[in-house]
């Protein structure tokens, strides 16, 4: 497989308070592990461009984008919500995190690579149309999906979110959008404590109990996600790749391992081979213990490489 790795130095300049879990150490750990394993040398490297205003406005309200731009501090730090800091370099990082996914879509659709991994921060799947939330400012994956629909004319796009936290922002953005099918596995009940009783037709949820481990996770994916994915026959698959369900990450208690992330990556690649010419765009979401995060991303990307 030809796999792109899309990142940018601005992601390391996005400042957070001391001891904030969403720190630059996350990407340092990812890059260090990719290099040490030899996987980095096998990837095609691209720098993330900033998303354009038009691309952001496909999924975010104009007044929200303007508010984020106006609040960006020249120095110091502000909080967009209780968990989401913004420093002098955050706006550039947030724009490029969304732009990375747009660029990944273009590379995959042009046939320059078969799949891509976007090593970005801040993450995105909690960002709703009109508000920041849970470390997320712009919904990176959603911006890329909207680009695939609007610019490339795709009619069936799937996104699979296996972060330990429910991707409320992605679900809200594409609620009742028939061209997008949203698949989300997550610990329940857990942040962001969403009501899962009112689920639109285009959303497939797999709420998991704490301690379910790899067996519970794999059963849910096999019995809930995979048949629905085949039925939908997507033309492209996006992955909101959160690794905070790992047994060594105290952000959750599902107890997954690298083997579980490799397994779901292989299963999604099999679906992509059947339905969409191997086209996959994976986007980093959670994962807050640097050591296991580096191992998990490397395992995930190694499978994407085939």
Secondary structure, DSSP 4 states (H G I P E B T S, - for coil): --EEEEE-THHHH----TT-SS-THHHHHHHHHHHHHT-GGGSEEEEPPPPPHHHHHTTS-HHHHHHHHHH--SSSEEESSSS-EEETTHHHHHHHHHHHHHHHHHHHHTTS-SEEEE--SS--TT-BTTB-BTTBSS-HHHHHHHHHHHTT--S-EEEEE-SSS--HHHHHHTTT-TTEEEEEEEESS-TT----SS--TTEEEEEE-TT-HHHHHHHHIIIIIHHHHHHHT-SEEEEEE--TTBTT-TT----B-HHHHHHHHHHHHHHHHHHSTT-EEEEE----SHHHHHHHHHHHHHHHH-
